[in-house]
Amino acid sequence: MKVGDRVRVIKSVIVYHHPENKGKPFDVKDREGEVVAIVHEWQGRPVSANLPVFVQFDKKFKGHFREDELETLN
């Protein structure tokens, strides 16, 4: 998986920051987006992020995921 890949969420992942459902549980399973970053460092220092894959779904909604929660689309 690399920056620019199209991905789909394959596991049930509940988020509370979806723009149309702020503060309410929202399952992002089966949503598609684009990988915009893979977090390996922060402010120039290496980190071991728990949710390293940063995905943008639409203009207002982004989220962090583990690689096993996503599948790459062709």
PQR file with spaces between the fields and no chain letter, atoms N, CA, C, O and H, PARSE charges and radii, in Angstrom:
ATOM       1  N    MET     1       0.849   -1.175    0.000 -0.4000 1.5000
ATOM       2  CA   MET     1       0.000    0.000    0.000 -0.0000 2.0000
ATOM       3  C    MET     1       0.895    1.238    0.000  0.5500 1.7000
ATOM       4  O    MET     1       1.866    1.326    0.752 -0.5500 1.4000
ATOM       5  N    LYS     2       0.544    2.191   -0.863 -0.4000 1.5000
ATOM       6  CA   LYS     2       1.363    3.402   -0.955 -0.0000 2.0000
ATOM       7  C    LYS     2       0.480    4.619   -1.167  0.5500 1.7000
ATOM       8  O    LYS     2      -0.707    4.487   -1.466 -0.5500 1.4000
ATOM       9  H    LYS     2      -0.245    2.120   -1.474  0.4000 1.0000
ATOM      10  N    VAL     3       1.048    5.786   -1.017 -0.4000 1.5000
ATOM      11  CA   VAL     3       0.316    7.045   -1.211 -0.0000 2.0000
ATOM      12  C    VAL     3      -0.211    7.082   -2.638  0.5500 1.7000
ATOM      13  O    VAL     3       0.512    6.773   -3.586 -0.5500 1.4000
ATOM      14  H    VAL     3       2.012    5.893   -0.775  0.4000 1.0000
ATOM      15  N    GLY     4      -1.481    7.464   -2.783 -0.4000 1.5000
ATOM      16  CA   GLY     4      -2.121    7.542   -4.090 -0.0000 2.0000
ATOM      17  C    GLY     4      -2.985    6.339   -4.421  0.5500 1.7000
ATOM      18  O    GLY     4      -3.785    6.403   -5.355 -0.5500 1.4000
ATOM      19  H    GLY     4      -2.068    7.715   -2.013  0.4000 1.0000
ATOM      20  N    ASP     5      -2.847    5.233   -3.676 -0.4000 1.5000
ATOM      21  CA   ASP     5      -3.657    4.041   -3.927 -0.0000 2.0000
ATOM      22  C    ASP     5      -5.117    4.289   -3.559  0.5500 1.7000
ATOM      23  O    ASP     5      -5.414    4.971   -2.578 -0.5500 1.4000
ATOM      24  H    ASP     5      -2.197    5.181   -2.918  0.4000 1.0000
ATOM      25  N    ARG     6      -6.024    3.726   -4.358 -0.4000 1.5000
ATOM      26  CA   ARG     6      -7.449    3.711   -4.017 -0.0000 2.0000
ATOM      27  C    ARG     6      -7.664    2.526   -3.099  0.5500 1.7000
ATOM      28  O    ARG     6      -7.172    1.431   -3.374 -0.5500 1.4000
ATOM      29  H    ARG     6      -5.782    3.172   -5.155  0.4000 1.0000
ATOM      30  N    VAL     7      -8.400    2.728   -2.003 -0.4000 1.5000
ATOM      31  CA   VAL     7      -8.633    1.674   -1.020 -0.0000 2.0000
ATOM      32  C    VAL     7     -10.104    1.629   -0.611  0.5500 1.7000
ATOM      33  O    VAL     7     -10.848    2.595   -0.781 -0.5500 1.4000
ATOM      34  H    VAL     7      -8.800    3.617   -1.779  0.4000 1.0000
ATOM      35  N    ARG     8     -10.499    0.473   -0.066 -0.4000 1.5000
ATOM      36  CA   ARG     8     -11.844    0.291    0.476 -0.0000 2.0000
ATOM      37  C    ARG     8     -11.690   -0.243    1.891  0.5500 1.7000
ATOM      38  O    ARG     8     -10.819   -1.072    2.156 -0.5500 1.4000
ATOM      39  H    ARG     8      -9.894   -0.311    0.072  0.4000 1.0000
ATOM      40  N    VAL     9     -12.533    0.229    2.797 -0.4000 1.5000
ATOM      41  CA   VAL     9     -12.542   -0.270    4.174 -0.0000 2.0000
ATOM      42  C    VAL     9     -13.261   -1.615    4.159  0.5500 1.7000
ATOM      43  O    VAL     9     -14.409   -1.695    3.722 -0.5500 1.4000
ATOM      44  H    VAL     9     -13.241    0.902    2.582  0.4000 1.0000
ATOM      45  N    ILE    10     -12.600   -2.672    4.630 -0.4000 1.5000
ATOM      46  CA   ILE    10     -13.184   -4.012    4.572 -0.0000 2.0000
ATOM      47  C    ILE    10     -13.671   -4.520    5.931  0.5500 1.7000
ATOM      48  O    ILE    10     -14.345   -5.548    6.001 -0.5500 1.4000
ATOM      49  H    ILE    10     -11.668   -2.606    4.985  0.4000 1.0000
ATOM      50  N    LYS    11     -13.340   -3.821    6.989 -0.4000 1.5000
ATOM      51  CA   LYS    11     -13.800   -4.206    8.321 -0.0000 2.0000
ATOM      52  C    LYS    11     -14.721   -3.119    8.865  0.5500 1.7000
ATOM      53  O    LYS    11     -14.688   -1.974    8.413 -0.5500 1.4000
ATOM      54  H    LYS    11     -12.792   -2.986    6.932  0.4000 1.0000
ATOM      55  N    SER    12     -15.528   -3.491    9.824 -0.4000 1.5000
ATOM      56  CA   SER    12     -16.400   -2.522   10.469 -0.0000 2.0000
ATOM      57  C    SER    12     -15.552   -1.611   11.362  0.5500 1.7000
ATOM      58  O    SER    12     -14.951   -2.066   12.335 -0.5500 1.4000
ATOM      59  H    SER    12     -15.555   -4.421   10.191  0.4000 1.0000
ATOM      60  N    VAL    13     -15.512   -0.328   11.022 -0.4000 1.5000
ATOM      61  CA   VAL    13     -14.751    0.659   11.789 -0.0000 2.0000
ATOM      62  C    VAL    13     -15.707    1.799   12.137  0.5500 1.7000
ATOM      63  O    VAL    13     -16.232    2.472   11.250 -0.5500 1.4000
ATOM      64  H    VAL    13     -15.999    0.042   10.232  0.4000 1.0000
ATOM      65  N    ILE    14     -15.924    2.007   13.427 -0.4000 1.5000
ATOM      66  CA   ILE    14     -16.832    3.060   13.888 -0.0000 2.0000
ATOM      67  C    ILE    14     -16.031    4.330   14.146  0.5500 1.7000
ATOM      68  O    ILE    14     -15.032    4.307   14.865 -0.5500 1.4000
ATOM      69  H    ILE    14     -15.497    1.461   14.147  0.4000 1.0000
ATOM      70  N    VAL    15     -16.478    5.444   13.551 -0.4000 1.5000
ATOM      71  CA   VAL    15     -15.853    6.749   13.789 -0.0000 2.0000
ATOM      72  C    VAL    15     -16.915    7.707   14.325  0.5500 1.7000
ATOM      73  O    VAL    15     -18.112    7.511   14.118 -0.5500 1.4000
ATOM      74  H    VAL    15     -17.290    5.463   12.967  0.4000 1.0000
ATOM      75  N    TYR    16     -16.456    8.735   15.009 -0.4000 1.5000
ATOM      76  CA   TYR    16     -17.367    9.727   15.576 -0.0000 2.0000
ATOM      77  C    TYR    16     -17.118   11.111   14.991  0.5500 1.7000
ATOM      78  O    TYR    16     -17.683   12.092   15.474 -0.5500 1.4000
ATOM      79  H    TYR    16     -15.483    8.895   15.177  0.4000 1.0000
ATOM      80  N    HIS    17     -16.283   11.207   13.960 -0.4000 1.5000
ATOM      81  CA   HIS    17     -15.936   12.509   13.393 -0.0000 2.0000
ATOM      82  C    HIS    17     -16.395   12.673   11.944  0.5500 1.7000
ATOM      83  O    HIS    17     -15.907   13.557   11.240 -0.5500 1.4000
ATOM      84  H    HIS    17     -15.824   10.410   13.567  0.4000 1.0000
ATOM      85  N    HIS    18     -17.326   11.834   11.492 -0.4000 1.5000
ATOM      86  CA   HIS    18     -17.853   11.982   10.130 -0.0000 2.0000
ATOM      87  C    HIS    18     -18.637   13.289   10.054  0.5500 1.7000
ATOM      88  O    HIS    18     -19.468   13.546   10.925 -0.5500 1.4000
ATOM      89  H    HIS    18     -17.723   11.116   12.064  0.4000 1.0000
ATOM      90  N    PRO    19     -18.397   14.132    9.030 -0.5600 1.5000
ATOM      91  CA   PRO    19     -18.992   15.467    8.979  0.2800 2.0000
ATOM      92  C    PRO    19     -20.520   15.505    9.031  0.5500 1.7000
ATOM      93  O    PRO    19     -21.093   16.461    9.554 -0.5500 1.4000
ATOM      94  N    GLU    20     -21.180   14.490    8.501 -0.4000 1.5000
ATOM      95  CA   GLU    20     -22.648   14.488    8.506 -0.0000 2.0000
ATOM      96  C    GLU    20     -23.229   13.829    9.750  0.5500 1.7000
ATOM      97  O    GLU    20     -24.444   13.855    9.947 -0.5500 1.4000
ATOM      98  H    GLU    20     -20.714   13.713    8.077  0.4000 1.0000
ATOM      99  N    ASN    21     -22.383   13.239   10.591 -0.4000 1.5000
ATOM     100  CA   ASN    21     -22.836   12.524   11.788 -0.0000 2.0000
ATOM     101  C    ASN    21     -21.962   12.852   12.989  0.5500 1.7000
ATOM     102  O    ASN    21     -21.622   11.957   13.764 -0.5500 1.4000
ATOM     103  H    ASN    21     -21.396   13.218   10.431  0.4000 1.0000
ATOM     104  N    LYS    22     -21.596   14.108   13.158 -0.4000 1.5000
ATOM     105  CA   LYS    22     -20.685   14.511   14.245 -0.0000 2.0000
ATOM     106  C    LYS    22     -21.180   14.029   15.606  0.5500 1.7000
ATOM     107  O    LYS    22     -22.334   14.239   15.982 -0.5500 1.4000
ATOM     108  H    LYS    22     -21.872   14.835   12.529  0.4000 1.0000
ATOM     109  N    GLY    23     -20.275   13.376   16.330 -0.4000 1.5000
ATOM     110  CA   GLY    23     -20.589   12.938   17.683 -0.0000 2.0000
ATOM     111  C    GLY    23     -21.430   11.672   17.755  0.5500 1.7000
ATOM     112  O    GLY    23     -21.699   11.173   18.848 -0.5500 1.4000
ATOM     113  H    GLY    23     -19.338   13.205   16.025  0.4000 1.0000
ATOM     114  N    LYS    24     -21.848   11.143   16.607 -0.4000 1.5000
ATOM     115  CA   LYS    24     -22.649    9.928   16.580 -0.0000 2.0000
ATOM     116  C    LYS    24     -21.824    8.821   15.926  0.5500 1.7000
ATOM     117  O    LYS    24     -20.987    9.106   15.070 -0.5500 1.4000
ATOM     118  H    LYS    24     -21.629   11.549   15.719  0.4000 1.0000
ATOM     119  N    PRO    25     -22.044    7.572   16.311 -0.5600 1.5000
ATOM     120  CA   PRO    25     -21.286    6.479   15.702  0.2800 2.0000
ATOM     121  C    PRO    25     -21.641    6.328   14.221  0.5500 1.7000
ATOM     122  O    PRO    25     -22.813    6.358   13.848 -0.5500 1.4000
ATOM     123  N    PHE    26     -20.616    6.166   13.387 -0.4000 1.5000
ATOM     124  CA   PHE    26     -20.795    6.004   11.945 -0.0000 2.0000
ATOM     125  C    PHE    26     -19.832    4.924   11.462  0.5500 1.7000
ATOM     126  O    PHE    26     -18.623    5.037   11.663 -0.5500 1.4000
ATOM     127  H    PHE    26     -19.663    6.141   13.690  0.4000 1.0000
ATOM     128  N    ASP    27     -20.356    3.884   10.831 -0.4000 1.5000
ATOM     129  CA   ASP    27     -19.537    2.781   10.339 -0.0000 2.0000
ATOM     130  C    ASP    27     -19.052    3.102    8.923  0.5500 1.7000
ATOM     131  O    ASP    27     -19.865    3.366    8.037 -0.5500 1.4000
ATOM     132  H    ASP    27     -21.338    3.792   10.668  0.4000 1.0000
ATOM     133  N    VAL    28     -17.734    3.080    8.705 -0.4000 1.5000
ATOM     134  CA   VAL    28     -17.170    3.414    7.401 -0.0000 2.0000
ATOM     135  C    VAL    28     -16.885    2.169    6.549  0.5500 1.7000
ATOM     136  O    VAL    28     -16.218    2.269    5.519 -0.5500 1.4000
ATOM     137  H    VAL    28     -17.074    2.865    9.425  0.4000 1.0000
ATOM     138  N    LYS    29     -17.378    1.016    6.962 -0.4000 1.5000
ATOM     139  CA   LYS    29     -17.162   -0.206    6.178 -0.0000 2.0000
ATOM     140  C    LYS    29     -17.704   -0.013    4.759  0.5500 1.7000
ATOM     141  O    LYS    29     -18.778    0.557    4.567 -0.5500 1.4000
ATOM     142  H    LYS    29     -17.920    0.935    7.798  0.4000 1.0000
ATOM     143  N    ASP    30     -16.952   -0.494    3.776 -0.4000 1.5000
ATOM     144  CA   ASP    30     -17.279   -0.435    2.342 -0.0000 2.0000
ATOM     145  C    ASP    30     -17.124    0.944    1.715  0.5500 1.7000
ATOM     146  O    ASP    30     -17.435    1.107    0.535 -0.5500 1.4000
ATOM     147  H    ASP    30     -16.080   -0.957    3.932  0.4000 1.0000
ATOM     148  N    ARG    31     -16.657    1.937    2.454 -0.4000 1.5000
ATOM     149  CA   ARG    31     -16.400    3.252    1.849 -0.0000 2.0000
ATOM     150  C    ARG    31     -15.054    3.207    1.136  0.5500 1.7000
ATOM     151  O    ARG    31     -14.139    2.498    1.555 -0.5500 1.4000
ATOM     152  H    ARG    31     -16.404    1.805    3.413  0.4000 1.0000
ATOM     153  N    GLU    32     -14.944    3.973    0.055 -0.4000 1.5000
ATOM     154  CA   GLU    32     -13.719    4.011   -0.737 -0.0000 2.0000
ATOM     155  C    GLU    32     -13.069    5.381   -0.642  0.5500 1.7000
ATOM     156  O    GLU    32     -13.752    6.402   -0.565 -0.5500 1.4000
ATOM     157  H    GLU    32     -15.687    4.549   -0.286  0.4000 1.0000
ATOM     158  N    GLY    33     -11.738    5.390   -0.647 -0.4000 1.5000
ATOM     159  CA   GLY    33     -10.993    6.639   -0.584 -0.0000 2.0000
ATOM     160  C    GLY    33      -9.603    6.467   -1.150  0.5500 1.7000
ATOM     161  O    GLY    33      -9.288    5.450   -1.768 -0.5500 1.4000
ATOM     162  H    GLY    33     -11.183    4.561   -0.709  0.4000 1.0000
ATOM     163  N    GLU    34      -8.777    7.472   -0.932 -0.4000 1.5000
ATOM     164  CA   GLU    34      -7.408    7.477   -1.445 -0.0000 2.0000
ATOM     165  C    GLU    34      -6.421    7.649   -0.307  0.5500 1.7000
ATOM     166  O    GLU    34      -6.625    8.480    0.577 -0.5500 1.4000
ATOM     167  H    GLU    34      -9.033    8.298   -0.430  0.4000 1.0000
ATOM     168  N    VAL    35      -5.352    6.864   -0.326 -0.4000 1.5000
ATOM     169  CA   VAL    35      -4.302    6.984    0.685 -0.0000 2.0000
ATOM     170  C    VAL    35      -3.559    8.298    0.440  0.5500 1.7000
ATOM     171  O    VAL    35      -3.005    8.507   -0.639 -0.5500 1.4000
ATOM     172  H    VAL    35      -5.187    6.188   -1.044  0.4000 1.0000
ATOM     173  N    VAL    36      -3.547    9.183    1.442 -0.4000 1.5000
ATOM     174  CA   VAL    36      -2.855   10.463    1.301 -0.0000 2.0000
ATOM     175  C    VAL    36      -1.548   10.493    2.078  0.5500 1.7000
ATOM     176  O    VAL    36      -0.705   11.354    1.827 -0.5500 1.4000
ATOM     177  H    VAL    36      -3.998    9.013    2.319  0.4000 1.0000
ATOM     178  N    ALA    37      -1.359    9.560    3.027 -0.4000 1.5000
ATOM     179  CA   ALA    37      -0.100    9.501    3.777 -0.0000 2.0000
ATOM     180  C    ALA    37      -0.004    8.166    4.509  0.5500 1.7000
ATOM     181  O    ALA    37      -1.009    7.542    4.851 -0.5500 1.4000
ATOM     182  H    ALA    37      -2.043    8.860    3.231  0.4000 1.0000
ATOM     183  N    ILE    38       1.225    7.759    4.733 -0.4000 1.5000
ATOM     184  CA   ILE    38       1.513    6.623    5.614 -0.0000 2.0000
ATOM     185  C    ILE    38       2.458    7.179    6.675  0.5500 1.7000
ATOM     186  O    ILE    38       3.587    7.571    6.380 -0.5500 1.4000
ATOM     187  H    ILE    38       2.041    8.267    4.455  0.4000 1.0000
ATOM     188  N    VAL    39       1.979    7.205    7.901 -0.4000 1.5000
ATOM     189  CA   VAL    39       2.680    7.891    8.980 -0.0000 2.0000
ATOM     190  C    VAL    39       3.828    7.027    9.520  0.5500 1.7000
ATOM     191  O    VAL    39       3.604    5.967   10.104 -0.5500 1.4000
ATOM     192  H    VAL    39       1.062    6.887    8.141  0.4000 1.0000
ATOM     193  N    HIS    40       5.062    7.508    9.311 -0.4000 1.5000
ATOM     194  CA   HIS    40       6.255    6.841    9.842 -0.0000 2.0000
ATOM     195  C    HIS    40       7.060    7.769   10.740  0.5500 1.7000
ATOM     196  O    HIS    40       7.867    7.320   11.553 -0.5500 1.4000
ATOM     197  H    HIS    40       5.244    8.369    8.836  0.4000 1.0000
ATOM     198  N    GLU    41       6.829    9.074   10.581 -0.4000 1.5000
ATOM     199  CA   GLU    41       7.545   10.021   11.434 -0.0000 2.0000
ATOM     200  C    GLU    41       6.668   11.236   11.710  0.5500 1.7000
ATOM     201  O    GLU    41       5.745   11.545   10.956 -0.5500 1.4000
ATOM     202  H    GLU    41       6.174    9.438    9.920  0.4000 1.0000
ATOM     203  N    TRP    42       6.980   11.914   12.808 -0.4000 1.5000
ATOM     204  CA   TRP    42       6.258   13.109   13.214 -0.0000 2.0000
ATOM     205  C    TRP    42       7.290   14.125   13.661  0.5500 1.7000
ATOM     206  O    TRP    42       8.118   13.843   14.527 -0.5500 1.4000
ATOM     207  H    TRP    42       7.730   11.663   13.420  0.4000 1.0000
ATOM     208  N    GLN    43       7.238   15.299   13.072 -0.4000 1.5000
ATOM     209  CA   GLN    43       8.192   16.381   13.350 -0.0000 2.0000
ATOM     210  C    GLN    43       9.634   15.890   13.210  0.5500 1.7000
ATOM     211  O    GLN    43      10.504   16.247   14.004 -0.5500 1.4000
ATOM     212  H    GLN    43       6.565   15.528   12.369  0.4000 1.0000
ATOM     213  N    GLY    44       9.871   15.066   12.184 -0.4000 1.5000
ATOM     214  CA   GLY    44      11.214   14.603   11.896 -0.0000 2.0000
ATOM     215  C    GLY    44      11.708   13.437   12.726  0.5500 1.7000
ATOM     216  O    GLY    44      12.829   12.968   12.530 -0.5500 1.4000
ATOM     217  H    GLY    44       9.164   14.776   11.539  0.4000 1.0000
ATOM     218  N    ARG    45      10.881   12.958   13.660 -0.4000 1.5000
ATOM     219  CA   ARG    45      11.291   11.836   14.505 -0.0000 2.0000
ATOM     220  C    ARG    45      10.462   10.602   14.152  0.5500 1.7000
ATOM     221  O    ARG    45       9.262   10.723   13.904 -0.5500 1.4000
ATOM     222  H    ARG    45       9.970   13.340   13.820  0.4000 1.0000
ATOM     223  N    PRO    46      11.072    9.430   14.126 -0.5600 1.5000
ATOM     224  CA   PRO    46      10.321    8.213   13.798  0.2800 2.0000
ATOM     225  C    PRO    46       9.276    7.893   14.866  0.5500 1.7000
ATOM     226  O    PRO    46       9.514    8.070   16.061 -0.5500 1.4000
ATOM     227  N    VAL    47       8.119    7.421   14.416 -0.4000 1.5000
ATOM     228  CA   VAL    47       7.052    7.019   15.332 -0.0000 2.0000
ATOM     229  C    VAL    47       6.506    5.668   14.880  0.5500 1.7000
ATOM     230  O    VAL    47       6.635    5.293   13.715 -0.5500 1.4000
ATOM     231  H    VAL    47       7.925    7.277   13.445  0.4000 1.0000
ATOM     232  N    SER    48       5.903    4.951   15.805 -0.4000 1.5000
ATOM     233  CA   SER    48       5.221    3.705   15.466 -0.0000 2.0000
ATOM     234  C    SER    48       3.726    3.935   15.693  0.5500 1.7000
ATOM     235  O    SER    48       3.181    3.602   16.745 -0.5500 1.4000
ATOM     236  H    SER    48       5.798    5.256   16.751  0.4000 1.0000
ATOM     237  N    ALA    49       3.082    4.511   14.682 -0.4000 1.5000
ATOM     238  CA   ALA    49       1.669    4.861   14.789 -0.0000 2.0000
ATOM     239  C    ALA    49       0.801    3.608   14.861  0.5500 1.7000
ATOM     240  O    ALA    49       1.063    2.626   14.166 -0.5500 1.4000
ATOM     241  H    ALA    49       3.525    4.782   13.828  0.4000 1.0000
ATOM     242  N    ASN    50      -0.230    3.644   15.700 -0.4000 1.5000
ATOM     243  CA   ASN    50      -1.181    2.539   15.792 -0.0000 2.0000
ATOM     244  C    ASN    50      -2.051    2.463   14.538  0.5500 1.7000
ATOM     245  O    ASN    50      -2.419    1.373   14.100 -0.5500 1.4000
ATOM     246  H    ASN    50      -0.442    4.442   16.264  0.4000 1.0000
ATOM     247  N    LEU    51      -2.381    3.619   13.962 -0.4000 1.5000
ATOM     248  CA   LEU    51      -3.219    3.701   12.768 -0.0000 2.0000
ATOM     249  C    LEU    51      -2.450    4.488   11.705  0.5500 1.7000
ATOM     250  O    LEU    51      -2.725    5.672   11.506 -0.5500 1.4000
ATOM     251  H    LEU    51      -2.083    4.504   14.318  0.4000 1.0000
ATOM     252  N    PRO    52      -1.500    3.860   11.026 -0.5600 1.5000
ATOM     253  CA   PRO    52      -0.558    4.591   10.178  0.2800 2.0000
ATOM     254  C    PRO    52      -1.066    5.033    8.805  0.5500 1.7000
ATOM     255  O    PRO    52      -0.465    5.917    8.194 -0.5500 1.4000
ATOM     256  N    VAL    53      -2.154    4.444    8.305 -0.4000 1.5000
ATOM     257  CA   VAL    53      -2.604    4.760    6.949 -0.0000 2.0000
ATOM     258  C    VAL    53      -3.661    5.862    7.015  0.5500 1.7000
ATOM     259  O    VAL    53      -4.725    5.679    7.605 -0.5500 1.4000
ATOM     260  H    VAL    53      -2.642    3.726    8.801  0.4000 1.0000
ATOM     261  N    PHE    54      -3.355    7.003    6.405 -0.4000 1.5000
ATOM     262  CA   PHE    54      -4.245    8.169    6.421 -0.0000 2.0000
ATOM     263  C    PHE    54      -4.994    8.215    5.095  0.5500 1.7000
ATOM     264  O    PHE    54      -4.380    8.363    4.039 -0.5500 1.4000
ATOM     265  H    PHE    54      -2.490    7.152    5.925  0.4000 1.0000
ATOM     266  N    VAL    55      -6.324    8.088    5.146 -0.4000 1.5000
ATOM     267  CA   VAL    55      -7.155    7.982    3.948 -0.0000 2.0000
ATOM     268  C    VAL    55      -8.116    9.158    3.862  0.5500 1.7000
ATOM     269  O    VAL    55      -8.742    9.537    4.851 -0.5500 1.4000
ATOM     270  H    VAL    55      -6.823    7.967    6.004  0.4000 1.0000
ATOM     271  N    GLN    56      -8.225    9.737    2.655 -0.4000 1.5000
ATOM     272  CA   GLN    56      -9.206   10.797    2.403 -0.0000 2.0000
ATOM     273  C    GLN    56     -10.345   10.198    1.591  0.5500 1.7000
ATOM     274  O    GLN    56     -10.129    9.649    0.510 -0.5500 1.4000
ATOM     275  H    GLN    56      -7.716    9.429    1.851  0.4000 1.0000
ATOM     276  N    PHE    57     -11.577   10.311    2.130 -0.4000 1.5000
ATOM     277  CA   PHE    57     -12.748    9.748    1.465 -0.0000 2.0000
ATOM     278  C    PHE    57     -13.439   10.778    0.581  0.5500 1.7000
ATOM     279  O    PHE    57     -13.829   10.468   -0.545 -0.5500 1.4000
ATOM     280  H    PHE    57     -11.752   10.757    3.008  0.4000 1.0000
ATOM     281  N    ASP    58     -13.590   11.969    1.071 -0.4000 1.5000
ATOM     282  CA   ASP    58     -14.129   13.066    0.278 -0.0000 2.0000
ATOM     283  C    ASP    58     -13.519   14.361    0.788  0.5500 1.7000
ATOM     284  O    ASP    58     -12.623   14.335    1.631 -0.5500 1.4000
ATOM     285  H    ASP    58     -13.273   12.220    1.986  0.4000 1.0000
ATOM     286  N    LYS    59     -13.987   15.472    0.293 -0.4000 1.5000
ATOM     287  CA   LYS    59     -13.360   16.756    0.620 -0.0000 2.0000
ATOM     288  C    LYS    59     -13.302   17.029    2.129  0.5500 1.7000
ATOM     289  O    LYS    59     -12.338   17.622    2.614 -0.5500 1.4000
ATOM     290  H    LYS    59     -14.715   15.493   -0.392  0.4000 1.0000
ATOM     291  N    LYS    60     -14.323   16.602    2.866 -0.4000 1.5000
ATOM     292  CA   LYS    60     -14.414   16.934    4.286 -0.0000 2.0000
ATOM     293  C    LYS    60     -14.076   15.785    5.238  0.5500 1.7000
ATOM     294  O    LYS    60     -14.007   16.002    6.447 -0.5500 1.4000
ATOM     295  H    LYS    60     -15.106   16.120    2.472  0.4000 1.0000
ATOM     296  N    PHE    61     -13.866   14.586    4.732 -0.4000 1.5000
ATOM     297  CA   PHE    61     -13.717   13.442    5.632 -0.0000 2.0000
ATOM     298  C    PHE    61     -12.439   12.659    5.357  0.5500 1.7000
ATOM     299  O    PHE    61     -12.217   12.166    4.251 -0.5500 1.4000
ATOM     300  H    PHE    61     -13.922   14.410    3.750  0.4000 1.0000
ATOM     301  N    LYS    62     -11.603   12.556    6.391 -0.4000 1.5000
ATOM     302  CA   LYS    62     -10.360   11.782    6.361 -0.0000 2.0000
ATOM     303  C    LYS    62     -10.309   10.937    7.625  0.5500 1.7000
ATOM     304  O    LYS    62     -10.958   11.251    8.623 -0.5500 1.4000
ATOM     305  H    LYS    62     -11.783   12.956    7.289  0.4000 1.0000
ATOM     306  N    GLY    63      -9.529    9.864    7.572 -0.4000 1.5000
ATOM     307  CA   GLY    63      -9.392    9.032    8.761 -0.0000 2.0000
ATOM     308  C    GLY    63      -8.123    8.209    8.737  0.5500 1.7000
ATOM     309  O    GLY    63      -7.543    7.969    7.678 -0.5500 1.4000
ATOM     310  H    GLY    63      -9.001    9.609    6.762  0.4000 1.0000
ATOM     311  N    HIS    64      -7.694    7.776    9.921 -0.4000 1.5000
ATOM     312  CA   HIS    64      -6.509    6.926   10.080 -0.0000 2.0000
ATOM     313  C    HIS    64      -6.957    5.480   10.263  0.5500 1.7000
ATOM     314  O    HIS    64      -7.918    5.204   10.982 -0.5500 1.4000
ATOM     315  H    HIS    64      -8.165    7.971   10.781  0.4000 1.0000
ATOM     316  N    PHE    65      -6.245    4.550    9.598 -0.4000 1.5000
ATOM     317  CA   PHE    65      -6.607    3.139    9.636 -0.0000 2.0000
ATOM     318  C    PHE    65      -5.371    2.264    9.735  0.5500 1.7000
ATOM     319  O    PHE    65      -4.256    2.708    9.461 -0.5500 1.4000
ATOM     320  H    PHE    65      -5.465    4.774    9.014  0.4000 1.0000
ATOM     321  N    ARG    66      -5.583    0.997   10.136 -0.4000 1.5000
ATOM     322  CA   ARG    66      -4.541   -0.019   10.063 -0.0000 2.0000
ATOM     323  C    ARG    66      -4.608   -0.652    8.676  0.5500 1.7000
ATOM     324  O    ARG    66      -5.658   -0.638    8.033 -0.5500 1.4000
ATOM     325  H    ARG    66      -6.489    0.636   10.359  0.4000 1.0000
ATOM     326  N    GLU    67      -3.507   -1.198    8.225 -0.4000 1.5000
ATOM     327  CA   GLU    67      -3.477   -1.816    6.889 -0.0000 2.0000
ATOM     328  C    GLU    67      -4.449   -2.988    6.766  0.5500 1.7000
ATOM     329  O    GLU    67      -4.994   -3.222    5.687 -0.5500 1.4000
ATOM     330  H    GLU    67      -2.654   -1.209    8.747  0.4000 1.0000
ATOM     331  N    ASP    68      -4.675   -3.728    7.854 -0.4000 1.5000
ATOM     332  CA   ASP    68      -5.567   -4.875    7.764 -0.0000 2.0000
ATOM     333  C    ASP    68      -7.053   -4.487    7.693  0.5500 1.7000
ATOM     334  O    ASP    68      -7.906   -5.348    7.476 -0.5500 1.4000
ATOM     335  H    ASP    68      -4.232   -3.538    8.730  0.4000 1.0000
ATOM     336  N    GLU    69      -7.360   -3.210    7.872 -0.4000 1.5000
ATOM     337  CA   GLU    69      -8.740   -2.734    7.753 -0.0000 2.0000
ATOM     338  C    GLU    69      -9.068   -2.282    6.327  0.5500 1.7000
ATOM     339  O    GLU    69     -10.214   -1.946    6.029 -0.5500 1.4000
ATOM     340  H    GLU    69      -6.667   -2.511    8.048  0.4000 1.0000
ATOM     341  N    LEU    70      -8.065   -2.274    5.452 -0.4000 1.5000
ATOM     342  CA   LEU    70      -8.218   -1.749    4.100 -0.0000 2.0000
ATOM     343  C    LEU    70      -7.822   -2.777    3.054  0.5500 1.7000
ATOM     344  O    LEU    70      -7.007   -3.664    3.310 -0.5500 1.4000
ATOM     345  H    LEU    70      -7.134   -2.547    5.694  0.4000 1.0000
ATOM     346  N    GLU    71      -8.419   -2.645    1.858 -0.4000 1.5000
ATOM     347  CA   GLU    71      -7.974   -3.426    0.714 -0.0000 2.0000
ATOM     348  C    GLU    71      -7.695   -2.457   -0.427  0.5500 1.7000
ATOM     349  O    GLU    71      -8.407   -1.468   -0.602 -0.5500 1.4000
ATOM     350  H    GLU    71      -9.081   -1.925    1.650  0.4000 1.0000
ATOM     351  N    THR    72      -6.656   -2.748   -1.202 -0.4000 1.5000
ATOM     352  CA   THR    72      -6.284   -1.916   -2.337 -0.0000 2.0000
ATOM     353  C    THR    72      -7.178   -2.264   -3.514  0.5500 1.7000
ATOM     354  O    THR    72      -7.416   -3.441   -3.786 -0.5500 1.4000
ATOM     355  H    THR    72      -6.078   -3.552   -1.060  0.4000 1.0000
ATOM     356  N    LEU    73      -7.677   -1.247   -4.220 -0.4000 1.5000
ATOM     357  CA   LEU    73      -8.505   -1.436   -5.402 -0.0000 2.0000
ATOM     358  C    LEU    73      -7.662   -1.291   -6.649  0.5500 1.7000
ATOM     359  O    LEU    73      -6.663   -0.571   -6.650 -0.5500 1.4000
ATOM     360  H    LEU    73      -7.483   -0.291   -4.000  0.4000 1.0000
ATOM     361  N    ASN    74      -8.055   -1.965   -7.700 -0.4000 1.5000
ATOM     362  CA   ASN    74      -7.323   -1.866   -8.979 -0.0000 2.0000
ATOM     363  C    ASN    74      -7.963   -0.843   -9.887  0.5500 1.7000
ATOM     364  O    ASN    74      -7.488   -0.624  -11.001 -0.5500 1.4000
ATOM     365  H    ASN    74      -8.867   -2.549   -7.699  0.4000 1.0000
